[in-house]
Amino acid sequence: MRVLVTGANGMLGEKCTQRLNNKHQVFATDVQENLIYDSPVNYSQLDITEFKQVEKMINQIKPEVVVNCAAYTDVDGSEDNKKLAKTINVNGVHNLIEAVEQYNTHIIHISTDYVFDGSHGPYEEDDEINPINYYGQTKYDSEKLLIKSNLPVTIIRTNVLFGNTQSKGANFVHWVIDNLRNGNPIKVVNDQFGNPTWVDSLAEVTEKIIDKKLEGIYHYGGEDYLSRFEFALEIADVFALDNKLIKKVTTRALNQKAARPYKAGLISDKLQNSLDIKLYSIKDALKEMKSEIEEIEEKEDG
């Protein structure tokens, strides 16, 4: 099938582009001039906030599936740059919907557990939506646009993505590893909970959704429900780093611009009942990630 991936230079975009290209004709796009990793896929520069660009691209490719990984994900930045966050996360989705309507293209859209308020997670798909920050609000607004459209739509809500990618965006695992390797103490919150999601496994889920033409709203997260502090300890353990450098801190003490859901995270039962998928434990996913990093480092040294 012809599959258009937006946000192909992001963590999930990279993994989806690489995986889907094994069985589909993938057209990768992002706002940058080039892909930031080696891949044989077709790549084009695309800004989803510019309708004319989107329309032209869709009419050229006529994709059967669009995997929308493009988003403004800076949670604190969304409070300061509300117009930008809305333009990318809401208007960009609107542009995709408008452009693909005539082709009845299946849109797979990546959303977040931040559409919930974090008072009693982990959450199921039909739990009450109540975003407590602007980023979460924009993601919910984009969900509503998709649901209102007459297109075949799949919304995947996920949380705390991690993995080994070329993306220099927010990657908690690399941040922990880099700091601990350099002997830098880090402060990590012990009162924000979720079930971190290995990005490779989410790309696999995306592939299965395409193959089965699965529609609806689905949650996908990792097997383990834990605090960010506990997550950091797991990283230190798997990568044999000094966990004494990891200091507990409360969310309130960090004085972040955007409110954070405390008990967020997602229950993946509905998706597991619909597809043959695996939930990865933190330890197993980190071990896979470590093997991948070591393989890359060996090649670079060699």
Secondary structure, 3 states (H helix, E strand, C coil): CEEEEECCCCHHHHHHHHHHCCCCEEEEEECCCCCCCCCCCEEEECCCCCHHHHHHHHHHHCCCEEEECCCCCCHHHHHHCHHHHHHHHHHHHHHHHHHHHHHCCEEEEEEEHHHCCCCCCCECCCCCCCCCCHHHHHHHHHHHHHHHCCCCEEEEEECCEECCCCCCCCCHHHHHHHHHHCCCCEEEECCCEECCEEHHHHHHHHHHHHHHCCCEEEECCCCCCEEHHHHHHHHHHHCCCCHHHEEEECHHHHCCCCCCCCECCECCHHHHHHCCCCCCCHHHHHHHHHHHHHHHHHHHHC
